[in-house]
Amino acid sequence: MACVLLFSRIPPFSHRLTRTSICLLSMFLSYLCYCALFPADTIMQKAGDPTPGCQRVLADGAKRRIQKPASCALQLDARPSSVEASRLKSDQRPPSTLHVDTPSPPMGNLKFGNKKLPNAIIVGVKKGGTRAVLEFIRIHPDVRAAGTETHFFDRNYDRGLEWYRGLMPRTLESQLTMEKTPSYFVTKETPQRISAMSRDTKLIVVVRDPVTRAISDYTQTLSKTPDLPSFQDLAFRNQSLGIVDVSWNAIRIGLYALHLENWLRFFPLAQIHFVSGERLITDPAGELARVQDFLGLKRIVTDKHFYFNRTKGFPCLKKPESSGSPRCLGKSKGRTHVQIDRDAIEQLRDFYRPYNVKFYEMVGHDFKWE
Ligand SMILES: Nc1ncnc2c1ncn2[C@@H]1O[C@H](COP(=O)(O)OS(=O)(=O)O)[C@@H](OP(=O)(O)O)[C@H]1O
């Protein structure tokens, strides 16, 4: 059009070359106008991109989370949930949405989400069923967890919070970051240290009959140290007088009421959720429902996710259609316990009874360890 208009005003004596140059110039000017009116991303959308908002996420690139339309969430949040849920021993989880660290990086360098300090920590107790709770809750799409025990608040505190944060998986703003280190529950400094990180941290304690827990603990140590003294030798200062050795860690850990007192100096009871290690085995979905409620999560992990594996003798996660990997916890979870004579067990029950009663009163729940 611009060309035709220009041609009508060019005098007949003009040189043919001059006409060609003017025509090319006008075409170039038209192109510049077109580009100014329709920026590149609009052109890409019109060229068939079904999710224009998603395109903007890519272009902006920065660390902030961008409000996405539902269609975008469908595309970018598409997570291989069944596949990732199968990885019981790894936290190398695929990202669930687009979230990049640097503006417009090349595709190969895209990183998803940000590493955040945990919002919730499974702080104990050792041999209570902490691994089961973590592996079951992390199949929830709004939870990401560090795969290994960090021991930050007990053994690695000097390394600093940035070191700790570096151990966490990348998450979206909407996702919870979790870790589990069972020794935290009995480490004196831990409540104060977690509170210094964030007073809002939610705490989960998986508790189990302290006598069974002690035997489980001993069974584990014995598997690594075959020449260990007998359970009775370690558990009692004087068995005939019924004097229990509270300096032995396997006994000390079971004094839940005493440890809890230390936590309640820094956290309100409402911020601590207690999972029954026994019910976790008989009714994992029920316990997980309560964990999800406590964490403010939608109840997504339900009985549909579990089946009872008769060979293992424990609940396991159902195999997703897309994966053939094993869904039960490892061999060190659910071991056959060392046989302990009935008298020793009765003596330990008597010993723990007042502590258990005190614990039930403190938490407002009777765990029925008799
Ligand atoms: N689903 C399922 N599968 C296997 N094991 C299960 C499960 N649910 C709870 N448990 C119990 O978890 C106990 C181990 O507890 P932890 O994971 O806290 O142990 S550890 O402190 O991390 O070593 C482990 O203790 P032991 O039976 O003494 O081995 C189990 O009783």
The ligand as an SDF file (V2000), in Angstrom:
LIG
                    3D

 31 33  0  0  0  0  0  0  0  0999 V2000
    5.2630  -48.9230   56.6810 N   0  0  0  0  0  0  0  0  0  0  0  0
    6.3010  -49.2210   57.4160 C   0  0  0  0  0  0  0  0  0  0  0  0
    7.3020  -49.9920   56.9320 N   0  0  0  0  0  0  0  0  0  0  0  0
    8.3620  -50.2980   57.6930 C   0  0  0  0  0  0  0  0  0  0  0  0
    8.5420  -49.8680   58.9630 N   0  0  0  0  0  0  0  0  0  0  0  0
    7.5750  -49.0990   59.4890 C   0  0  0  0  0  0  0  0  0  0  0  0
    6.4330  -48.7390   58.7370 C   0  0  0  0  0  0  0  0  0  0  0  0
    5.6540  -47.9620   59.5250 N   0  0  0  0  0  0  0  0  0  0  0  0
    6.2560  -47.8610   60.6950 C   0  0  0  0  0  0  0  0  0  0  0  0
    7.4250  -48.5290   60.6800 N   0  0  0  0  0  0  0  0  0  0  0  0
    8.3290  -48.6120   61.8120 C   0  0  0  0  0  0  0  0  0  0  0  0
    9.3760  -47.6920   61.6170 O   0  0  0  0  0  0  0  0  0  0  0  0
   10.4200  -48.1420   62.4830 C   0  0  0  0  0  0  0  0  0  0  0  0
   11.6880  -47.4160   62.1450 C   0  0  0  0  0  0  0  0  0  0  0  0
   11.5260  -46.1190   62.6310 O   0  0  0  0  0  0  0  0  0  0  0  0
   12.3250  -44.8920   62.0610 P   0  0  0  0  0  0  0  0  0  0  0  0
   12.1120  -44.7740   60.6060 O   0  0  0  0  0  0  0  0  0  0  0  0
   11.9480  -43.7070   62.8750 O   0  0  0  0  0  0  0  0  0  0  0  0
   13.8070  -45.3270   62.3500 O   0  0  0  0  0  0  0  0  0  0  0  0
   15.0950  -44.3910   62.3910 S   0  0  0  0  0  0  0  0  0  0  0  0
   15.1000  -43.6940   63.6670 O   0  0  0  0  0  0  0  0  0  0  0  0
   15.0360  -43.5050   61.2360 O   0  0  0  0  0  0  0  0  0  0  0  0
   16.2250  -45.3490   62.2970 O   0  0  0  0  0  0  0  0  0  0  0  0
   10.4390  -49.6020   62.2630 C   0  0  0  0  0  0  0  0  0  0  0  0
   10.9460  -50.1920   63.4450 O   0  0  0  0  0  0  0  0  0  0  0  0
   11.3830  -51.7360   63.5220 P   0  0  0  0  0  0  0  0  0  0  0  0
   10.1320  -52.5340   63.2840 O   0  0  0  0  0  0  0  0  0  0  0  0
   11.8720  -51.9070   64.8950 O   0  0  0  0  0  0  0  0  0  0  0  0
   12.4120  -51.9560   62.4880 O   0  0  0  0  0  0  0  0  0  0  0  0
    8.9840  -49.9730   61.9930 C   0  0  0  0  0  0  0  0  0  0  0  0
    8.3590  -50.5980   63.0620 O   0  0  0  0  0  0  0  0  0  0  0  0
  1  2  1  0
  2  3  1  0
  2  7  2  0
  3  4  2  0
  4  5  1  0
  5  6  2  0
  6  7  1  0
  6 10  1  0
  7  8  1  0
  8  9  2  0
  9 10  1  0
 10 11  1  0
 11 12  1  0
 11 30  1  0
 12 13  1  0
 13 14  1  0
 13 24  1  0
 14 15  1  0
 15 16  1  0
 16 17  2  0
 16 18  1  0
 16 19  1  0
 19 20  1  0
 20 21  2  0
 20 22  2  0
 20 23  1  0
 24 25  1  0
 24 30  1  0
 25 26  1  0
 26 27  2  0
 26 28  1  0
 26 29  1  0
 30 31  1  0
M  END
$$$$
